[in-house]
Amino acid sequence: MNAMVNHIGELAEAGERMIERLRRKAFLPESRKGLNVRFGIAEAAQLLGCSTNRIRMAEDDGRLPPAPAGGNGRRLGYSVEELQQMREVLGASPARAPLDIPAIIAVQNFKGGVGKSTVTCHLAHYFAVQGYRVLVVDCDSQATTTTLFGFNPHFNITREETLYPYLSIDPTQADLLYAVKTTPWPNVDLIPSNLELFDVEYELAASGSDGQSVLAARFRKLKQGLADLARNYDVVLLDPPPALGTISLAVMQAANALLVPLAATTPDFCSTVQFLSMMDQVLQQLALAGIDVEYSFLRLICSKFDGNDPSHAMVRTIMEQSFGPALLPVPILESAEISHAAMRMMTIYELERPIGTPKTHKRCRANLDEAMGQIEQLVRQGWGRVEPAREEDLLHAA
């Protein structure tokens, strides 16, 4: 084999070793990701939709344990797990009703580099902070989402722990429970991925003359498997590959909602238009094959917006004129804080303290809460639970 071709494998191995070093450095001392973020009583009250007095009263009468104190006697704040307990005690859980259909959202674009996995992870953690039960399914063999959740897909994840045993030509698993892993978030689970998941694409492509029926069966199987699993969750987030392949098609059919991230550049806009056009054709072909796809909502979100760049503003105006209300009004701002967190294999919601300036962190967090909150509202609308209008909004409207 050509020496340069052999060099590709050497580069891959060197990169994998570096990823493992970064992971171990980020998650010392146990080389496993933890979750140490805490919320003060004012923020906890806001998240629970109650007053701080109600929390203190519940602590005083023993229904809730008081927030732990540090060595100096100051309250350390509440962990995500403690927030979950508080929601149960105070009746403040946002969980869907038993008859509400879980939201199964595919975060999809065939254009790479649009922040698909970053959006998926931040959305998962946003929903977790709000108190929902979340399942994240990494369907992309590049496994960026798996990495952001603290797993090294090369060293920590085997093919048998991915979707492969369920979707392969010769499946060894009848449901998806085997693949569900806990994460540092008490209310977020993950089905991980690694490079070997791509074997599913090869197998189905080589399925011979009966290929179409095999594909249709796999599409229906993934949809059924996710629907069965979703009964234990409020929101399921699917992160498919950034390409039109078998797994992407299966994900598009298994989801009941679609979120399309795109950056505010002309190439990304053009690529997304092509994605939508290609998706329209594919969905029509699936319908002809008897495979129905229904979405409760389809929205585009500008995932990397620099408000100081005039070209971004121009492209966003083009998006608004083209997509209308399908484009979510609040974009995700491009922020060094997101990049710095990603270097530590974290999202903004996992940071104990700002990496940059407190002002930058606060602005970034506020933007993410607003942007992700748009999607939460769409989910709640699907359950028939729309937030009441705020008093100040009604006054302005009058």
N, C-alpha and C positions, 0 to 999 in steps of 0.2 A: 504493500500500500504506500502511496505517496507520503513522504515525510511531513509535508505540510498538513495533509489530512490527519495523520496521527497527532499532530500538534493540537488539533481541535479538542481531542479527548483530554490531552494534558491540561489545556486551558480550563476546560470544564471542571476537572478534578481540583485544580488549584483554586478555582472560584468557590467550589463547594466547601473546601477546607476553610476558606476565609469566612464564608457564611456561618459555619459552625463556630469559628473563633468569635465572630461578632455576637452570635447568639449567646455564647457562654459569658462573654464580657457584659452583655446587656442584662442577663438574668442571674448574675451571681447573687448569693453564694451557691445555690443549688442547681444552677444552669437550667432553671425552669421558670417560665414567666409567672409573675405574681400580679396581684392587683392591690395597690396600697392607697388608692385615691379615697379621700374622705370628704364629706359634705358638712358644712356648718349648719346650725339649727335653722338659720334663716333660709338657706338654700334648700334644706330638707323640707321645710314647710312649703316652700314654693313648688317643689316637685310633687309633694303630696296634695297640694291644693287645700291646705289648711293653715291655721295660725300657729305661731310658735307657742302660744299659750296652751293650745290643745295638746301639743307634743309634751310640754312640761307637765301638764296635768296627768297625762297617761304615765309619765315616769314617776310622778309623785304618788299615784295610787297603785303602782306596781304592775300595771298592764304592760309597760315597756321598761326595759333596763335603761339606766342613764347612759349617756355617751361616755365611753372610757376617757379617763384623764391621763395626761402625761405626767412626767416627773415633777413638773412645776405646778401641777394641780389644774392646769388649763384643760378644758374639754378638747379632745382630739377630733371630734366630729364623728359622723356616722359612715360606716362602710356601705357598699352597695348591698351586701347581704343583710345588714341591719335595716336598710331602707325597705327591703322586701318584707321583712318582719313587721315593720311599722305600717306598711300598707295593709297587711293582713289584719292587724289589730285595729287600725283606725278605719277600715273599710274604704281604703283609697286606691285599691288596685284598678288599673286600667284594662285588665284582661278582658278578652272578648267573652260574650255570653256563650253557653254551650251550643246554641244553634247558629251562632255567627260563623261564617266561613273563614278559616285562617287565610291571611294574605300571603300568597306565594309570589314573590316579586323577583323577576329576572332583571338583573342590572346588565344590560347588553348593548354593545356596539361592536361592529366588526373592525373598527379602527382602533389600533393599539395606542397607548400613550394618552388616553383621555381620562385616566384616573379611575378606571372601572373598579379595580380592587380596593383602592383607597376609599371610594364612595361606599362600597359594600361594607367595609369594616367600620367606617365612621357611622354609617346608618345603623348597623347592628348594635354598636355601643350606645348610640343615642337612644334607640328603642329600649336598651337594657336599663339605662339611667332613668328612663320614664316609667320603668316597672313592667315592661312586656316580657313574655317568654319568647326567646328568639332561637331559631336554628339557622345556621349559615352552612350552605352546601357549596364547597369549592369544586366546580366542574371543569376547571381549567388545569391542564397538565403542567402549566408553568408554575402553578401553586403559590402565587403571590399572597393570596388571602391566607392560606395555610401558614406561610412564613410570618405574616403579620400577627397571627394568633400565637406565635411563639414556638411553632414546630418546624424543625428542619426537614423538608420533604425528602431529602436525600438520605439522611441518617436516621430520622425518627419515624418515618412513615413507610410502610410496606404496601405493595399493590393490593394485598388482601384487606387493607384498612380503608381503601378508597371505594369509589363506585364500581370499580372493575368487576369484583365477584358477582355483582348483581346484574350488570349490563352486558357481560361478555357473552359470546356465542354459546359457551358451555358454563352457565352460571352455577355457582356453588352456594349462593345465598338466595333465600326466597323472599326476604324483606330487607329493609335498610337499617334495622336496629343495630346490627353488628358494627356499623361504621360510625355510629354517633360517639363523639368524644366530648368530655367535659372540658371547659376552658377556665381560666382564672375568674371569669364572670359567672356568678352563681346562676344567672338566668339566661346564659348564652351557651349553646352547644354547637359543635362543629363536625361536619363530615369533611375530612381533609382530602387532599389530592397529592399526587406526585407525577413524575414524568411517565411512569408506566401506565397511567390512565389512558394515555394516547393509544395504547394497544387496542382499545375498543374501536377506535376509528379504523385501524388496519383490519381488524377481524370482520367488521360489518361491511367494509368495502370489498372484502374478498369472499363475501357470503354466497357468491355464485348466482345462478339463474333465479333462485328464490329470494334474492336480496331484498326486493321491495317489501315482501311480506315479513321478512325478518326485521327490517327497519321499522315498519309499522308496529310490530309487536314490541320492539324495544321502546318506541315512543310511548306507547300505552303503558308499558311496564314502569317506566320512570314516573309517569304522571300518577299512576296508582300507588306506587311505593311512597312518593312524596306526600300524596293525599293522606295515606294511612298514618305516616309519621307526623304530619302537621296537626293531627288531633291533639298532640301534647303541647302545641305552641300557639302563640298568637300571630307571629310573623315568621315566614321562612324566606330567606334571601338566597338567591341562586347567582353564582358568579361563573358564567360560562366562558368558553374560549373566545378570543377576539377574531373569530373566523367562522365562515359558513361550513360547518361540518356536521357529522352525525350527532355529536353530543349537543352542539348548539341548537340544532333542530329539535332534539328531544326536550331541551330546556325550554325553548320557546313554546312548545306544546304543553309542557307540564305546568307552566306558570299561569296564574290568573291575573297578573298585572305586569306591566313592563315599564322600566325606568331606563332612559337612554341618556347617559352622560356624554357631553361633547365640550371640547375646549373652544374658546372664542378666537379661532383663527380660520382663515378662509379654507385651507386644506381640510380642517376638521369639519367645517360646515359642509363642504362638497362631499366628503366621505360619508357623512351621516345621511345626506340626501340619498346617496347611492345605497346605503344600508337600508333605509326605509323602502326604497324602490325594490330592492332585492327581497326584502322581507315580505313585501306585499305579494310579489310573484310566488314566493315559497308558500305563503299561507294559502293562496288560491290553489296551488297544487296539492297541498295537504288536505284541503277541503274536498277536492275532487277524489282524493284517495279515501275519503270517509273519516279523516282525522280532523275533528273540529277544534278550533282554538278560540277561546273567549277571554277577554281581558276586562276587568272591572275599571281599570284606568290605564292610560298610556301617556306618559309625560316625558319630556326632555328636560334635562337640567344642565345648565352651563357649569362645568365642573372646575374650570381653571380660569377665573376672571380677574384681570388686573385693572382696577378702576383708574389707574394712572396712565394706562396705555390707550391712546386715542384709537388705535386699530382694533383693540378689543371692544371698545364702545361701539365702533362702526359695525363690526361683525355681529355684536349682540343685537343691534337695531335690525340688521338683516334677519337674524333668527326670529325676532318678535314679529316682523312683517310676514315671514314665511310660515311660521308655526302657530302664531296666535296664542290662544289660551293653553295649547298643548305644551308650551314652554313655561316652566315654572318661573314665577316672577323674581324670586330671590336666587341669584347665582352663588356658587361656592367660590369665595375669594381665594386667589392664589396667595399663599402665606408661607413665609419661611418657617413658621412654627409647625406647620403640617410636615414640611420636609425634615425638620430637625427631629420631630417625633418618629417619623418613618425610619430614620437612621437608627433609632433605638428599638425598632420593630414595635412601635406603639401608635395609637391614635391620640388625638388631643384629649379624649375622654379618659385616657389612662395616665396622664401626666399628674404627678403629685404637686408639681410647682412649674411655673413657666420656665421654658428653656431660653427664650429671648427676653425682651422686656415685658413686665406685667401688662402694660398697655397693649402690646401686640398680641399677647396671649388672650387677654380679655376680649379684644376685638374679634379675633379668630374664633373663639368659643361662641361668642354671641352670634356671629354669622352662621356657624355650623348649626347651632340650635334652631335658628330661624329657617335655614335651608332644609334641614332634616324634618323640622316641624311641618313643613308643607306636605311632606309625604305621609307623616303621621295623620294629618287631617284627611288625606285621601283614603287611608286605611279605615279610619273611624267613620267616614261617610259611607263606606261599603258596609259597615255594621249598623248603619242607621243612627250613629251617635255623633252628631255634629256639635262642636263646642258652641255654647251660646255667645251671642255678640257681647262685646265688652261695653260698659256704660259710656266710656269716652268715645267709642266708635259711633254709637247711636246719637250722641250729642253732635258730633261732627257731621253726621249724615243729615241731621235736621237743619 
